[in-house]
Amino acid sequence: MSDIFRHGDLSNWVLNSSSLKFQSVSFANPTFASLPAAIIIGIVCGILGAKWVTLNNYYHSFRKAHFDSQVMQVVEVTVLAFVTTSFAFWLPLTDQAKCFPLPTHNRRNYNNLVQYNCPTGYTSAYATLMFNTEGSLIRSLIHGNVAHAYGYEIFTIAMIGTFGAFWYFFSVITYRSAVPSGVFLSMILVGVSVGQMYENVRMNIFGIDRNTSTILPLMLGAACMMAASTRLSYSIVVLMLETSSAFNMAIPMIFAVFTSKAVADWINKGLFDHEIRDLQMPMLKGVCPPETARMKAYQIMSKSLITVQSIAEMKSVSKALGSVHNAFPVLNTAGNLVGIIPKNILNELTLQKTFYEVRRLSIASRNNAKKNAETSGSLLERL
């Protein structure tokens, strides 16, 4: 914050909302040549995002089965914190780690460079990737503060691939843990890694001058990974365009996001669909699933209808609770359908002994209730 006031950048910081997120992103207007990048990155991120959802769902099922107590949840979070920090600390010491001289011009633009174990006046590219906050790292990679310091060769394909795999794997096992953690930041980092790798491969294969490199693949990768995991489409496009203030990339962004979503939908359901299913939230979709679109009512309903009365005897309640059905029609004392009651609520009412006092019921009500209990099977014909 102090650097903003010190260098007179307050007006840009206030007027440009993207400086709080991705910083201003500018590049030449995309052409038709950028569409292959959008499609390729969309396909790759669609596969990665769909597999991420599958792996996270499998691990969360394992978590619910083995870490169901509060003590085990604390143990899991402690172990995850230790493992993730250990990997982040030791990865910069691998053979891939290299030291690069600090830039001599515009030093204030490179305050996020990390020296780590490098000599004075040098910076570690790997440590810069691992030891910066997510927000600072996203802005640095997308805006190009770090990459433009030396050219893209500072971040090799192996280094970016390891960095992306690190975030991909640990986001799988940390998301939906006892400690709240979001999915957007990790997906953006993985997507930026995919885009950076695409740009590295493109420049190496076609011998493109690194000074002409573009950050468009990085932006596309970030959007595609979010779309593939959450299955959001229009909102992701609007989010990326607004936060980057780069509305000239709308066309390739739309191609990439919808390609990623289509590929992911072809593989499995989205993250939020799994979470809704996991929480057992009742939700009726706008369209029938393909497997049930042509199914008739008689194929899923029982002819031997089990009902309960608004004033029910324990005999009929016991019959309902002992059945395989999960909800039952409710009849009033006149024999008319007045609603439906789930089995869990019926079971809770029984456990709480929420009973009527017989002496408070009129003779007519008791007679009607008894009659309805004997003739409830005729309800199906009336319906």
Secondary structure, 3 states (H helix, E strand, C coil): CHHHHHCCCHHHHHHCHHHHCCCCCCCCCCCHHHHHHHHHHHHHHHHHHHHHHHHHHHHHHHHHHHCCCHHHHHHHHHHHHHHHHHHHHHHHHCCCCCEEECCCCCHHHHCCCCCCCCCCCEEEHHHHHHCCCHHHHHHHHHHCCCHHHHCHHHCCHHHHHHHHHHHHHHHHHHCCCCCCCCCHHHHHHHHHHHHHHHHHHHHHHHCCCHHHCCCHHHHHHHHHHHHHHHCCCHHHHHHHHHHHCCHHHHHHHHHHHHHHHHHHHHHCCCHHHHHHHHCCCCCCCCCCCHHHCCCCHHHCCCCCCCCEECCCCHHHHHHHHCCCCCEEEEECCCCCEEEEEEHHHHHHHHHCCCCCCHHHCCHHHHHHHHHHHHHHHHHHHHC
